[in-house]
Amino acid sequence: MDERPETELISIPATPRVSTPEILTPSGQRSPRPATKPSSAAWTPTSFISPRFLSPIGTPMKRVLVNMKGYLEEMGHLTKLNPQDAWLPITESRNGNAHYAAFHNLNAGVGFQALVLPVAFAFLGWSWGILSLTIAYCWQLYTLWILVQLHEAVPGKRYNRYVELAQAAFGERLGVWLALFPTVYLSAGTATALILIGGETMKLFFQIVCGPLCASSPLTTVEWYLVFTCLCVVLSQLPNLNSIAGLSLIGAVTAITYSTMVWVLSVSQARPAKISYEPLSMPSVSGSLFSVLNALGIVAFAFRGHNLVLEIQSTMPSTFKHPAHVPMWRGAKFAYFFIALCIFPISIGGFWAYGNLMPSGGMLAALYAFHINDIPRGLLATAFLLVVFNCLSSFQIYSMPAFDSFEAGYTSRTNKPCSVWVRSGFRVFFGFVSFFIGVALPFLSSLAGLLGGLTLPVTFAYPCFMWVLIKKPTKCSFSWYFHWGLGWLGVAFSLAFSIGGISSMVTQGLKLKFFSPN
């Protein structure tokens, strides 16, 4: 039987096909080459995987390459994974999806801070109040999109935490200095504020439900803080960020429900007799200016959650064909649609119902002060109970970065994951430290304007800077000018709002009652 001649393998780059006495076969042996007619035109293959590359050797190799390409498209793009991430609560589970993203963003984006927006309207009035709220909403939605896109801006690298992205953009040291304090406050500080508000709301709920039948010695405010803290610590034993998706769903539903109830109940009642919609003014021009700046700081503080965007996105799988930013942005758009349906009616309806008579405590304080005898106790108690549920759920997602930091320090020193008891101990410790700070500094909730100004760059400024430094748009282009300008405008507002918050506290007075909650 005649031996079948070997099929020619063509190398890259190709040379003109001329008659040669022999060729090198795949086996490495020299064999005569059949005579061929000289060709005047050279042929160069356009791809290594081409129709001519079909041989007993070429066909399996092509299949391997095609299969490898499909595998990389399905499994990812050779992202360098840190083995420690598999031990930490934020990145331990990567089976998140768009639904989880929507739940987490809603839970983090709507909360007690929305209830004080009518207080800002009392100083800004109708026009400036609505305008500033609309601009802030659009601005923070754009910076949210920037963060979602920057999560995997560098091929082979996922920035799973806000501080990691800041370090990649600003440098190791400067990134920590710029991002660490505001993100720590937005995590630990918000957890402390939630204990204060949750405990006080539980106390009001008990007073409404119990009424005159209450015992002669009800629980004190500190004891209510302790009860709320214990509930938070029990719920915090869920292991990772994906495992609290159910709690985030509960927090989102309760936030939407009580936000709607609060403004509907307020609008449905008769307005106070001496109501006015003229912006509150101070005796001096400078005092009025600082009050306006403080009000704008309250508006800025209403939009929180950007410090958790990258953490939420890191819980999702990411591949070439299915990058994580697609479901993340889909869930974020859904969440912020409902956030808009909550904050705009609360701001407009609350200011319409109470005008500049709005108490500094916000909508819940106004309901309790003006309509305690007008609204059925069942409805009022339900609204307060929903606020408690929302605070319990929000505590979990805002505490998760702190839990992650504790466990990262432990695993980096021991080179092993945290045991159940160590993880539980960290969370109990964090919960009761937050309780201690809340008892020692019960006036923290009165610092919304100042703290909104200090943490504003995380939401409005840093993402714009990071986009320029990582994406590197063409210098002096529209994108370059736009992001630099937007970022520096956010920094300027941060300084102005902080100064306004400090001045407002000086002129209006702030009772610094340490270890003396009401």
Salt bridges, closest charged atoms under 4 A:
GLU8 OE1 - ARG17 NH2 3.36
GLU74 OE2 - LYS321 NZ 3.28
ASP85 OD1 - ARG161 NH1 3.77
GLU92 OE2 - ARG423 NH2 3.46
GLU152 OE2 - HIS77 NE2 3.67
GLU152 OE2 - ARG158 NE 3.83
GLU164 OE2 - ARG161 NH1 3.04
ASP374 OD2 - HIS371 ND1 3.30
ASP404 OD2 - ARG161 NE 2.73
GLU407 OE1 - ARG423 NH2 2.89
GLU407 OE2 - ARG427 NH2 3.34
